[in-house]
């Protein structure tokens, strides 16, 4: 019999998909395929290293989505780790001169995923001891 999937797990899975879409958009921006918008200003950027790392994060977020959707206990740990890494990566990018508006989607999705994962009810869903 399959496990019933609570709404909280679906919310985490949705946040993981948002993280994957966000990383894909940044990858395409780094490959000069999509422009970056900051209000009325539009510019293109190119960075193979940045595209590689954002592409890697895209695939990691997809793996996290699968683990969360299947309610694997390791999925909880993975989403916590990838959220923290994304937050660190986002803040370092902002220190490098990227405006807040560009990094806001990444920071918001990662922070929401991390906060929701650290709630006691979410830990209980994945069998994580308090």
C-alpha positions as a LaTeX table, in Angstrom:
\begin{tabular}{lrrr}
\hline
Residue & $x$ (\AA) & $y$ (\AA) & $z$ (\AA) \\
\hline
Unk1 & 0.00 & 0.00 & 0.00 \\
Unk2 & 1.38 & 3.39 & $-0.99$ \\
Unk3 & 1.98 & 6.07 & 1.61 \\
Unk4 & $-0.52$ & 8.88 & 1.69 \\
Unk5 & 1.18 & 12.09 & 0.65 \\
Unk6 & 0.41 & 14.94 & 3.09 \\
Unk7 & $-0.07$ & 18.50 & 1.87 \\
Unk8 & 3.20 & 19.51 & 3.54 \\
Unk9 & 5.14 & 17.06 & 1.40 \\
Unk10 & 3.43 & 18.39 & $-1.71$ \\
Unk11 & 4.36 & 21.93 & $-0.64$ \\
Unk12 & 8.01 & 20.93 & $-0.25$ \\
Unk13 & 7.92 & 19.18 & $-3.63$ \\
Unk14 & 6.46 & 22.34 & $-5.18$ \\
Unk15 & 9.24 & 24.44 & $-3.61$ \\
Unk16 & 11.80 & 21.98 & $-5.02$ \\
Unk17 & 10.31 & 22.38 & $-8.51$ \\
Unk18 & 10.40 & 26.17 & $-8.09$ \\
Unk19 & 14.06 & 25.88 & $-7.12$ \\
Unk20 & 14.74 & 23.78 & $-10.22$ \\
Unk21 & 12.96 & 26.25 & $-12.51$ \\
Unk22 & 14.84 & 29.10 & $-10.88$ \\
Unk23 & 18.20 & 27.36 & $-11.39$ \\
Unk24 & 17.29 & 26.61 & $-15.03$ \\
Unk25 & 16.49 & 30.27 & $-15.66$ \\
Unk26 & 19.83 & 31.34 & $-14.15$ \\
Unk27 & 21.59 & 28.69 & $-16.27$ \\
Unk28 & 20.02 & 30.05 & $-19.45$ \\
Unk29 & 20.91 & 33.59 & $-18.41$ \\
Unk30 & 24.54 & 32.58 & $-17.86$ \\
Unk31 & 24.60 & 30.98 & $-21.32$ \\
Unk32 & 23.41 & 34.26 & $-22.84$ \\
Unk33 & 20.12 & 32.67 & $-23.95$ \\
Unk34 & 17.84 & 34.72 & $-21.68$ \\
Unk35 & 18.25 & 38.35 & $-20.66$ \\
Unk36 & 18.34 & 39.53 & $-17.07$ \\
Unk37 & 15.73 & 42.12 & $-16.15$ \\
Unk38 & 16.20 & 44.67 & $-13.39$ \\
Unk39 & 13.21 & 46.94 & $-13.64$ \\
Unk40 & 13.39 & 48.66 & $-17.04$ \\
Unk41 & 17.03 & 47.64 & $-17.56$ \\
Unk42 & 17.69 & 44.51 & $-19.65$ \\
Unk43 & 21.15 & 43.04 & $-20.09$ \\
Unk44 & 22.78 & 39.79 & $-21.12$ \\
Unk45 & 25.54 & 38.01 & $-19.24$ \\
Unk46 & 27.81 & 35.11 & $-20.15$ \\
Unk47 & 29.67 & 32.75 & $-17.85$ \\
Unk48 & 30.39 & 29.11 & $-18.58$ \\
Unk49 & 31.40 & 28.40 & $-14.99$ \\
Unk50 & 28.24 & 30.04 & $-13.67$ \\
Unk51 & 26.13 & 28.12 & $-16.19$ \\
Unk52 & 27.77 & 24.85 & $-15.15$ \\
Unk53 & 27.08 & 25.41 & $-11.45$ \\
Unk54 & 23.51 & 26.62 & $-11.99$ \\
Unk55 & 22.89 & 23.67 & $-14.32$ \\
Unk56 & 24.22 & 21.34 & $-11.63$ \\
Unk57 & 21.88 & 22.94 & $-9.10$ \\
Unk58 & 18.99 & 22.42 & $-11.55$ \\
Unk59 & 19.60 & 18.68 & $-11.61$ \\
Unk60 & 20.12 & 18.56 & $-7.85$ \\
Unk61 & 16.76 & 20.28 & $-7.30$ \\
Unk62 & 15.11 & 17.71 & $-9.59$ \\
Unk63 & 16.66 & 14.89 & $-7.54$ \\
Unk64 & 15.45 & 16.58 & $-4.36$ \\
Unk65 & 11.94 & 16.79 & $-5.83$ \\
Unk66 & 11.94 & 13.05 & $-6.53$ \\
Unk67 & 13.19 & 12.21 & $-3.04$ \\
Unk68 & 10.59 & 14.47 & $-1.41$ \\
Unk69 & 7.78 & 13.15 & $-3.62$ \\
Unk70 & 8.65 & 9.57 & $-2.66$ \\
Unk71 & 8.87 & 10.67 & 1.00 \\
Unk72 & 12.38 & 9.33 & 1.50 \\
Unk73 & 13.89 & 10.35 & 4.82 \\
Unk74 & 17.08 & 11.38 & 3.04 \\
Unk75 & 15.03 & 13.84 & 1.00 \\
Unk76 & 14.49 & 15.99 & 4.07 \\
Unk77 & 18.24 & 16.21 & 4.74 \\
Unk78 & 18.96 & 16.86 & 1.07 \\
Unk79 & 16.49 & 19.76 & 0.79 \\
Unk80 & 17.90 & 21.31 & 3.97 \\
Unk81 & 21.45 & 21.07 & 2.62 \\
Unk82 & 20.63 & 22.32 & $-0.87$ \\
Unk83 & 18.59 & 25.21 & 0.57 \\
Unk84 & 21.51 & 26.28 & 2.76 \\
Unk85 & 23.93 & 25.94 & $-0.17$ \\
Unk86 & 21.60 & 27.99 & $-2.38$ \\
Unk87 & 21.32 & 30.70 & 0.28 \\
Unk88 & 25.10 & 30.87 & 0.64 \\
Unk89 & 25.55 & 30.82 & $-3.16$ \\
Unk90 & 22.95 & 33.59 & $-3.54$ \\
Unk91 & 24.52 & 35.84 & $-0.91$ \\
Unk92 & 28.01 & 35.34 & $-2.39$ \\
Unk93 & 26.61 & 36.25 & $-5.80$ \\
Unk94 & 25.13 & 39.42 & $-4.31$ \\
Unk95 & 28.51 & 40.26 & $-2.73$ \\
Unk96 & 29.95 & 39.97 & $-6.22$ \\
Unk97 & 27.72 & 42.78 & $-7.42$ \\
Unk98 & 24.51 & 41.05 & $-8.54$ \\
Unk99 & 21.50 & 43.16 & $-7.52$ \\
Unk100 & 19.00 & 41.95 & $-4.91$ \\
Unk101 & 16.20 & 41.90 & $-7.49$ \\
Unk102 & 17.98 & 39.28 & $-9.58$ \\
Unk103 & 18.66 & 36.93 & $-6.65$ \\
Unk104 & 15.36 & 37.46 & $-4.81$ \\
Unk105 & 13.53 & 34.43 & $-6.32$ \\
Unk106 & 16.37 & 32.07 & $-5.38$ \\
Unk107 & 16.70 & 33.45 & $-1.87$ \\
Unk108 & 12.95 & 33.43 & $-1.21$ \\
Unk109 & 12.38 & 29.86 & $-2.46$ \\
Unk110 & 15.41 & 28.53 & $-0.59$ \\
Unk111 & 14.51 & 30.34 & 2.62 \\
Unk112 & 10.89 & 29.10 & 2.49 \\
Unk113 & 12.04 & 25.52 & 1.87 \\
Unk114 & 14.53 & 25.69 & 4.75 \\
Unk115 & 12.07 & 27.25 & 7.19 \\
Unk116 & 9.37 & 24.74 & 6.32 \\
Unk117 & 11.78 & 21.81 & 6.65 \\
Unk118 & 12.83 & 22.90 & 10.13 \\
Unk119 & 9.26 & 22.92 & 11.48 \\
Unk120 & 8.59 & 20.06 & 13.93 \\
Unk121 & 5.62 & 18.74 & 11.93 \\
Unk122 & 7.70 & 18.43 & 8.77 \\
Unk123 & 10.46 & 16.60 & 10.63 \\
Unk124 & 7.83 & 14.19 & 11.97 \\
Unk125 & 6.52 & 13.49 & 8.44 \\
Unk126 & 9.98 & 12.32 & 7.38 \\
Unk127 & 10.76 & 10.45 & 10.59 \\
Unk128 & 13.44 & 12.88 & 11.75 \\
Unk129 & 13.86 & 12.88 & 15.56 \\
Unk130 & 13.20 & 16.14 & 17.38 \\
\hline
\end{tabular}
